[in-house]
Amino acid sequence: MTKILLAGLAFGALIVPATAADIAPYNKVPPPPAWGWTGSYIGANAGWAGAADTIVNTGSYAGAGGFSTLLTVGAVPAALTMDNTGFIGGGQIGYNWQVWPSWVLGIEADFQGVDAKGSNSHTFLGSPAFASITTAYNRELDSLGTLRGRFGYLWFPSLLFYGTGGLAYGDNKIGAAAACPTCGASGSTSNTSAGWSLGGGAEWRFAPAWSVKAEYLYVDFGLHSNTISYPYLGNATTLTSTIRERDNIVRFGVNYMFGY
């Protein structure tokens, strides 16, 4: 009886490891998919663009009714702040290189339609020496595009945090008008200009070929001016309004990655 029992225990000791080895693979949790980031992509985005910049006015002709004199006495503001907010939407195309397990380099180009507008005005009610005058100002950003590099870190295999910066270009407009009992002038200037952009964001791969992203960009297009004039006592008095076009952009997008 003892020999039979010992033989049974020995046989069981041989079977259990083999059985455990057969069952173990079915109990393992499969590893997360290894999605590489190298490759091209295309996508769309939408968001908000806004700015709050200062218009600075300068005038010529120092006669009693010239813009230079009106600026000196405060009938025309030397400076005033003007907001510029609105919707932005467009598309992007780019390419990523996963240069190390946790680091990604890339280049991206985008073009955006923009509906960001702002206006402000100033009214001088008049005095014994000067008539009343109202000046009004407007600004507008119609479109912009960028060509930027990207440098990112993979917090998880599917979550990329990145910084970005490069060239920016856009179409913007600045206008002004003046109205008083003896004067009237208005005009606007459109500009297509180049500048620079800087920002950052996060991108999440929720499927092998698809990702979503959130991004902030600061864009600077430099100084732009508009000049209006009217004749006064045989002279042309002018008012030049200058603003530095700077915009803050917050947008959300989706990308489709080729080759997955």
Order of alpha helices (4+ residues) and beta strands (2+ residues): alpha-beta-alpha-beta-beta-beta-beta-beta-beta-beta
